[in-house]
Amino acid sequence: MNWDIVQGKWKQFKGSAKEKWGDLTDDELDQAAGQRDQLVGKIQEKYGVTKDEAEKQVDEWSSKL
């Protein structure tokens, strides 16, 4: 999915992101606000994964939206 769409409809997709990455808080998801780089960074921090792994997870998640 195009990230402009994700960003524009972030409030709708935030619940799905919360299901996928349950350790992320609502505040962290609000800070990301649909910005791909921000979300990748939050996943890296919280889950201790590489940037490449976090980007892969985000891409897989967004392709299912």
ABEGO torsion letter per residue (X at the ends): XBAAAAAAAAAAAAAAAAAABAABBAAAAAAAGGBAAAAAAAAAAAAGBBAAAAAAAAAAAAAAX
